């Protein structure tokens, strides 16, 4: 959240790349929502999980829902309190929902893994910062949550080839064992011609 004399509060800055053709998402969109009248509260009934002095608050967010009733495929710039900017604010409450977790779920450890190169075009290498004791699963999902790659980690450092049908864009790599998510990282996939 940012405040300025002219626009008041800026509540949302939603930016990215879009396009009409799979594999070509090079149209920039920027939607910023300003003005006090666009303030929205989001309330969720959450069953938090407490483990010692750690609390896990399970919330899911589907940011693609911000674009409900908004076409950004040709590129859009809207820094306003009306129109597309207002619609993004109206869409905000539908973005968040309680995550369904069992009470036996353990808190997500504060761990990360290394991805290189990032951005990647043909391949990427995952390096784990800890000794791998059991099989782990690596899942690559797009920003809408669709799985585009799923592999098993076989060693502490492992290289994965990017399939030619994976479109350029921003993806999330999730590392998990059979019980829980261990870590997530963002990766940018670039087209071979970029």
BELMOHU-V830194 format. One record per residue. RES is the residue in one small letter. SS is DSSP state (~ for helix, > for strand, _ for the rest). PSI is psi in radians with two decimals (999 if undefined). BURIAL is # if it has 24 or more other C-alpha atoms within 12 Angstrom, else .. Layout:
# BELMOHU-V830194
RES;SS;PSI;BURIAL + RES;SS;PSI;BURIAL
This chain:
# BELMOHU-V830194
x;_;2.41;. + x;>;2.55;. + x;>;2.42;. + x;>;2.78;. + x;_;-0.70;. + x;_;-0.85;. + x;_;-0.12;. + x;>;-2.37;. + x;>;2.43;# + x;>;1.94;# + x;>;-0.60;# + x;>;2.34;# + x;>;1.76;# + x;>;2.00;# + x;>;2.65;# + x;>;-2.88;# + x;>;2.51;# + x;>;2.96;# + x;_;2.90;. + x;_;-0.32;. + x;>;2.20;. + x;_;2.33;. + x;_;-0.21;. + x;>;1.51;# + x;_;1.25;# + x;_;0.24;# + x;>;2.11;. + x;>;2.35;. + x;>;2.52;# + x;>;2.11;# + x;>;1.99;# + x;>;2.29;# + x;>;2.14;# + x;>;3.02;# + x;_;2.43;# + x;~;-0.55;# + x;~;-0.20;. + x;~;0.12;# + x;_;2.32;# + x;_;2.44;. + x;_;2.50;. + x;_;2.06;. + x;_;2.34;. + x;_;2.49;. + x;_;1.87;. + x;_;2.38;. + x;_;1.62;. + x;_;2.72;. + x;>;2.12;. + x;>;2.27;. + x;>;1.72;. + x;_;-2.14;. + x;_;0.28;. + x;>;2.34;. + x;>;2.24;. + x;>;2.16;# + x;_;1.74;# + x;_;1.87;# + x;>;2.35;. + x;>;2.54;. + x;>;2.20;. + x;_;1.58;. + x;~;-0.29;# + x;~;-0.43;# + x;~;-0.29;# + x;~;-0.42;# + x;~;0.24;# + x;_;2.22;. + x;_;0.30;. + x;_;2.21;# + x;_;2.03;# + x;_;0.17;# + x;_;-0.52;. + x;_;0.05;. + x;_;2.30;. + x;>;2.46;# + x;>;2.08;# + x;>;1.86;# + x;>;1.56;# + x;>;3.14;# + x;_;-0.01;# + x;_;3.12;. + x;_;-2.32;. + x;~;-0.66;# + x;~;-0.72;# + x;~;-0.70;# + x;~;-0.68;# + x;~;-0.72;# + x;~;-0.72;# + x;~;-0.62;# + x;~;-0.33;# + x;~;-0.79;# + x;~;-0.44;. + x;~;-0.15;# + x;_;-0.67;# + x;>;2.50;. + x;>;2.72;. + x;>;2.40;. + x;_;2.50;. + x;_;1.84;. + x;_;2.60;. + x;_;2.78;. + x;_;-0.25;. + x;_;-0.04;. + x;_;2.34;# + x;_;2.65;. + x;_;2.57;# + x;_;2.20;# + x;_;2.65;. + x;_;1.33;. + x;_;2.75;. + x;_;2.84;. + x;>;2.80;# + x;>;2.36;# + x;>;2.23;# + x;>;2.46;# + x;_;2.72;. + x;_;1.84;. + x;_;2.67;. + x;>;2.64;# + x;_;-0.85;# + x;_;-0.53;# + x;>;2.91;# + x;>;2.66;# + x;>;2.32;# + x;>;2.25;# + x;>;2.14;# + x;>;2.42;# + x;_;0.06;. + x;_;2.87;. + x;_;2.21;. + x;_;2.11;. + x;_;-0.32;. + x;_;2.87;. + x;_;2.48;. + x;>;2.72;# + x;>;2.35;# + x;>;2.17;# + x;>;2.25;# + x;>;2.11;# + x;>;2.63;# + x;_;-3.13;# + x;_;-0.20;# + x;_;0.04;. + x;_;0.12;. + x;_;2.32;. + x;>;2.19;. + x;>;-0.24;# + x;>;2.36;# + x;>;2.14;. + x;>;2.79;# + x;>;2.33;# + x;>;2.14;# + x;_;-0.25;. + x;_;2.99;. + x;_;-0.56;. + x;>;2.18;. + x;>;2.45;. + x;>;2.41;# + x;>;2.34;# + x;>;2.43;. + x;_;2.20;# + x;_;2.63;. + x;_;-0.35;. + x;_;0.04;. + x;_;2.01;# + x;_;2.62;# + x;_;2.52;# + x;>;-2.97;# + x;>;2.32;# + x;>;2.90;# + x;>;2.24;# + x;>;2.19;# + x;>;2.25;# + x;>;2.22;# + x;>;2.77;# + x;_;-2.87;. + x;_;-0.28;. + x;_;-0.59;. + x;_;2.86;. + x;>;2.28;# + x;>;-0.65;# + x;>;2.70;# + x;>;2.57;# + x;>;2.65;# + x;>;2.49;# + x;>;2.47;# + x;>;2.20;# + x;>;2.15;# + x;_;2.56;# + x;_;2.72;# + x;_;-0.46;. + x;_;0.06;. + x;_;999;.
